[in-house]
Amino acid sequence: MNVLTQRDLNRATLARQYLLEREDCTPLDAVSHLAGLQAQAPQEPFTGLWSRISAFAPVDLDDLVTGRRVVRTHLMRRTVHLVTADDAVAWRARHDAMLRQRVLSTYRSELAGIDLDELGAAGRAVTAAGQPLTMAELVDALRDRWPTPPRRVLGELLVAALIPMAQLPPRGLWKSTAGVRNLPLATWLHQPIAPVSTDPDDPVGQQLVLRYLAAYGPATTADIRAWSGLAGLPAAVKALRDNLITFRDESGRQFLDLPDAPRPHPDTPAPVRFLPAFDNAILGYQNRSRIIDDPHLGLSVAGQRAVLIDGRVAATWITSDRRLTISPLRNLTRSEGRDLKEEGHALATFLDQGIDTIHIADST
């Protein structure tokens, strides 16, 4: 069993995430390969795709959203993800129990005594008319029957867990600031949600595992669970064991991987890359040490945008007042500073915000 160093894991992650070199593929192919992009901040997926694929134009993603080929919906870890329509239909039911449990565990006392099946049925009846609704409008329609839970809590339970919802455009379109309007996922996509499989080998779970490893591997079972939010994947992993290879890292943890997936040499050069807030290249693991140092783990959870230098989180970035400000987390070499400014200028051009200054702050 081969041993993987942190740098081995890092370069494999960059290759799978299209961060070692930009991939010549369509935005739809990229969203599919990445098994979705975290998208609770609506504009962030645009930067995520720009950093990953060549010749990316925001209008291409807009067209996919308005054309219903990709969709914004609550999925992995109860966060809003931008996923392909096919994946949303195939995966949503597999996440139902997790989504319910996460809302209930967050608001246990506020939701005590609520019959979830009854509430869900009432919510589906309201949405059956096919009229897009804000969360507040959906809650208003049900408030007479459920007057006790706080409005926000009742709304989150409905739109994030009980009713598979799509967040409709213009939410999530380039430079749009539209609020959230919801429509049942099956209505928006014109196809039913695939039911939960009763197959003991869990074929949907197997697909999730394989897709995860293709975009994030090598990985531990804890990493798979952290990314998906699903605890019930052991049967899927067991069914796939004979088709996977295993490694260990320097501390003895076991990693699973696809036999033919890329695992570049650890000395492969890694370019500067600007990541959006909440990027799954960082958040998609239980142990994130392959890409970010422990003292900086809170940066991505807090929604700060990260910069990869030599494949690791080494700076954060913000834009304001026609300026792109980059704040290094360590001292940079001259060549790193030059590469950082060059990629920063390219990002500024892409963002099209009138940015005329690239400022690298003192390291912290």
C-alpha positions in Angstrom: 0.0 0.0 0.0 1.6 3.2 -1.2 2.1 6.2 1.2 0.9 9.6 0.1 2.5 12.8 1.4 0.6 16.0 1.9 2.1 17.3 -1.3 0.9 14.1 -3.1 -2.6 14.8 -1.9 -2.4 18.4 -2.8 -1.4 17.9 -6.4 -4.0 15.2 -6.8 -6.6 17.5 -5.4 -5.6 20.4 -7.7 -5.7 18.1 -10.8 -9.1 16.7 -9.9 -10.4 20.2 -9.2 -9.1 21.7 -12.5 -6.8 24.0 -10.5 -3.5 22.6 -11.7 -4.3 23.9 -15.2 -7.5 25.3 -16.7 -9.6 22.6 -18.4 -10.8 22.9 -21.9 -14.4 22.0 -21.3 -17.8 23.5 -21.1 -19.3 25.0 -17.9 -21.8 22.2 -17.9 -19.1 19.6 -18.0 -17.2 21.4 -15.2 -20.3 21.6 -13.0 -20.9 17.9 -13.6 -17.3 16.8 -13.0 -17.1 18.8 -9.8 -20.4 17.3 -8.6 -21.7 20.8 -8.1 -20.3 24.1 -6.8 -21.2 25.5 -3.4 -23.4 28.5 -4.2 -25.1 30.1 -1.2 -23.3 33.3 -2.2 -24.8 33.6 -5.7 -22.0 35.3 -7.6 -19.2 33.0 -6.3 -19.6 30.1 -8.8 -18.6 32.5 -11.6 -15.1 33.0 -10.1 -14.9 29.3 -9.3 -15.5 28.4 -12.9 -13.3 31.1 -14.3 -10.4 29.8 -12.2 -11.0 26.2 -13.5 -11.9 26.3 -17.2 -10.5 28.1 -20.2 -12.4 30.7 -22.2 -15.2 30.9 -19.6 -17.8 33.6 -20.2 -20.4 34.4 -17.5 -23.2 34.3 -20.1 -22.5 30.6 -20.6 -23.4 29.9 -17.0 -26.4 32.2 -17.2 -27.7 30.3 -20.2 -27.4 27.0 -18.3 -29.4 28.4 -15.4 -32.1 30.0 -17.4 -32.2 26.9 -19.7 -32.8 24.7 -16.6 -29.7 22.6 -17.3 -28.1 23.6 -14.0 -30.1 24.5 -10.9 -29.6 26.1 -7.5 -30.9 23.8 -4.7 -30.2 22.7 -1.2 -28.3 19.5 -1.3 -24.9 18.5 0.2 -24.6 19.5 3.8 -27.8 21.5 3.6 -26.0 24.2 1.7 -27.2 25.7 -1.6 -25.3 24.1 -4.5 -25.3 24.7 -8.2 -25.6 21.3 -9.7 -26.7 19.8 -13.1 -30.4 19.1 -13.5 -29.6 15.4 -13.9 -27.7 15.3 -10.6 -30.4 17.2 -8.8 -33.0 14.8 -10.0 -30.9 11.7 -9.2 -29.5 12.8 -5.8 -32.2 14.8 -4.1 -34.2 12.0 -2.5 -31.0 10.4 -1.3 -30.4 13.5 0.7 -33.9 13.9 2.2 -33.3 12.3 5.6 -30.1 14.3 6.1 -31.7 17.6 5.1 -34.5 17.0 7.6 -32.2 16.0 10.4 -29.9 19.0 9.9 -32.8 21.4 10.1 -34.3 19.6 13.1 -31.0 19.5 15.0 -30.5 23.2 14.4 -34.0 24.2 15.6 -34.9 21.3 17.8 -36.8 23.3 20.4 -38.6 25.6 17.9 -39.9 22.6 15.9 -40.9 20.4 18.8 -44.2 18.6 18.2 -44.4 19.5 14.5 -45.7 16.7 12.2 -43.2 16.9 9.4 -45.3 14.8 7.0 -48.4 17.0 7.6 -46.4 20.2 7.1 -44.7 18.9 4.0 -48.0 17.9 2.5 -49.5 21.3 3.2 -46.5 23.0 1.7 -46.6 20.9 -1.4 -50.3 21.7 -1.8 -49.5 25.4 -1.8 -46.7 25.1 -4.3 -48.7 22.8 -6.6 -50.2 25.9 -8.4 -46.8 26.4 -10.0 -46.4 30.0 -8.8 -42.9 30.9 -7.7 -42.9 31.9 -4.0 -40.5 33.6 -1.6 -40.0 31.8 1.6 -42.0 34.5 3.4 -45.0 33.9 1.0 -44.9 30.2 1.5 -44.9 30.7 5.3 -47.7 33.2 5.1 -49.9 30.6 3.3 -49.4 28.1 6.2 -49.2 30.4 9.2 -52.7 29.9 10.3 -52.1 26.2 10.8 -48.6 26.5 12.2 -48.5 29.8 14.2 -45.9 28.9 16.8 -42.5 28.3 15.1 -40.5 31.4 14.2 -41.2 32.4 10.6 -37.6 31.9 9.5 -37.4 28.5 11.1 -40.6 27.3 9.5 -39.5 28.6 6.2 -36.1 26.9 6.3 -37.7 23.6 7.2 -40.0 23.9 4.2 -37.6 25.1 1.4 -34.4 23.4 2.6 -35.7 20.0 3.7 -39.4 19.1 3.2 -40.0 20.3 -0.3 -37.3 19.8 -3.0 -37.0 23.4 -4.3 -35.2 25.2 -7.1 -34.1 28.8 -6.5 -35.1 30.5 -9.7 -33.3 33.0 -11.9 -32.6 35.9 -11.9 -31.1 34.7 -8.6 -27.6 33.4 -9.4 -27.2 35.2 -12.7 -24.2 37.2 -13.5 -24.2 40.5 -11.5 -27.8 40.0 -10.4 -28.8 40.9 -6.9 -32.3 39.2 -7.1 -33.8 37.6 -4.0 -34.8 34.0 -3.7 -38.0 32.7 -5.4 -38.7 29.0 -5.0 -40.5 26.5 -7.2 -40.6 22.8 -6.6 -37.6 21.2 -8.3 -39.7 18.7 -10.3 -41.9 21.6 -11.6 -38.9 23.7 -12.6 -37.1 20.9 -14.3 -40.2 19.3 -15.9 -39.2 15.8 -14.5 -39.9 13.9 -11.4 -37.4 13.4 -8.6 -36.0 9.9 -8.6 -37.3 8.0 -5.6 -35.0 6.6 -2.9 -33.6 3.2 -4.1 -34.4 0.2 -2.0 -31.4 -1.7 -3.4 -29.2 -2.8 -0.5 -26.1 -2.0 -2.5 -27.2 1.7 -2.7 -26.5 2.5 -6.4 -27.1 6.2 -5.9 -24.7 6.2 -3.0 -22.2 4.3 -5.2 -22.5 7.0 -7.8 -22.0 9.7 -5.2 -18.8 8.0 -4.0 -17.4 7.5 -7.5 -18.2 11.1 -8.5 -16.7 12.4 -5.3 -13.4 10.5 -5.8 -13.2 11.6 -9.4 -13.3 15.3 -8.3 -11.8 15.2 -4.8 -9.8 12.0 -4.3 -7.8 10.4 -3.0 -10.0 10.6 0.1 -11.0 8.9 3.3 -14.5 7.8 4.1 -14.7 10.6 6.6 -13.9 13.1 3.8 -16.8 11.6 1.7 -19.1 11.9 4.6 -18.0 15.5 5.3 -18.6 16.6 1.7 -21.9 15.0 1.3 -23.4 15.3 4.8 -24.5 11.7 4.4 -23.7 9.1 7.1 -25.3 6.2 5.3 -22.7 5.4 2.6 -20.8 2.4 4.1 -22.9 0.0 1.9 -21.9 1.9 -1.2 -18.3 2.0 -0.3 -18.3 -1.7 0.6 -19.9 -2.6 -2.8 -17.2 -0.5 -4.6 -14.2 -1.8 -2.7 -13.0 -4.3 -5.4 -13.0 -1.4 -7.9 -11.0 1.0 -5.8 -7.4 1.3 -4.8 -6.1 2.2 -1.4 -3.3 4.4 0.0 -2.2 5.5 3.4 -0.9 8.9 4.4 2.0 9.6 6.6 -0.1 9.3 9.8 -1.6 6.0 8.7 -5.1 7.1 7.5 -6.5 5.0 4.7 -7.5 6.7 1.5 -9.7 5.4 -1.3 -9.3 6.3 -5.0 -10.2 5.4 -8.6 -7.4 3.4 -10.2 -7.0 5.6 -13.3 -7.6 9.0 -11.7 -4.8 11.6 -12.0 -2.2 11.7 -9.3 0.5 14.1 -10.5 4.1 14.1 -9.3 4.3 16.1 -6.1 6.8 18.5 -7.7 4.4 19.5 -10.5 4.2 23.3 -10.6 1.0 24.8 -9.3 -0.1 28.2 -10.6 -1.7 31.0 -8.6 -5.5 30.5 -8.4 -8.2 32.8 -7.0 -10.9 30.8 -5.2 -14.4 32.1 -4.4 -16.0 32.1 -1.0 -16.9 28.6 0.3 -15.1 26.8 -2.5 -15.4 23.0 -2.2 -11.8 22.5 -3.0 -11.3 23.6 0.6 -14.6 22.7 2.3 -15.0 19.3 0.6 -13.0 17.4 3.1 -13.1 16.4 6.8 -9.3 16.9 7.0 -8.4 19.9 4.9 -4.7 19.9 5.6 -3.9 18.9 2.0 -4.7 22.5 0.9 -4.9 24.8 4.0 -2.9 25.1 7.2 -4.7 24.6 10.5 -4.4 28.2 11.7 -6.4 29.4 8.6 -9.2 26.8 8.6 -11.7 29.3 9.7 -11.2 31.6 6.7 -13.3 29.6 4.3 -16.0 28.7 6.8 -16.3 32.4 7.4 -16.8 33.1 3.7 -13.4 34.7 3.0 -12.1 34.2 -0.5 -8.8 32.4 -0.8 -5.8 32.5 -3.0 -3.8 29.4 -3.8 0.0 29.9 -4.1 1.9 26.7 -4.9 -1.3 24.9 -4.4 -2.0 26.0 -0.8 -4.2 28.7 0.7 -1.6 31.5 1.1 -3.7 34.7 0.9 -7.3 36.1 0.9 -8.8 38.6 -1.4 -11.6 41.2 -1.6 -12.7 43.8 -4.1 -14.0 47.3 -3.2 -13.7 50.9 -4.5 -12.1 49.8 -7.8 -9.4 47.9 -6.0 -8.5 44.2 -5.7 -6.8 43.8 -2.3 -4.8 40.6 -1.6 -3.8 39.9 1.9 -1.0 37.3 2.2 -1.0 34.9 5.1 2.8 34.4 4.8 5.8 36.1 3.3 5.9 35.8 -0.5 8.9 35.5 -2.7 9.4 38.0 -5.5 8.3 35.5 -8.2 5.2 34.6 -6.1 4.4 38.3 -5.9 4.8 38.8 -9.6 2.6 35.7 -10.4 0.0 36.9 -7.9 -0.3 40.3 -9.5 -0.4 38.8 -13.0 -3.3 36.5 -12.1 -4.9 39.4 -10.1 -5.0 41.5 -13.2 -6.6 38.7 -15.1 -9.2 38.3 -12.4 -9.9 42.1 -12.4 -10.5 41.9 -16.1 -12.9 39.0 -15.7 -14.9 40.6 -12.9 -15.4 43.7 -15.0 -15.9 46.0 -11.9 -13.7 48.8 -13.1 -10.8 47.6 -10.9 -7.7 49.7 -11.7 -5.5 48.8 -8.7 -4.1 45.5 -7.5 -2.9 45.9 -4.0 -0.9 43.3 -2.1 -1.1 44.1 1.6 1.6 43.3 4.1 1.6 39.6 5.2 -0.1 38.7 8.4 
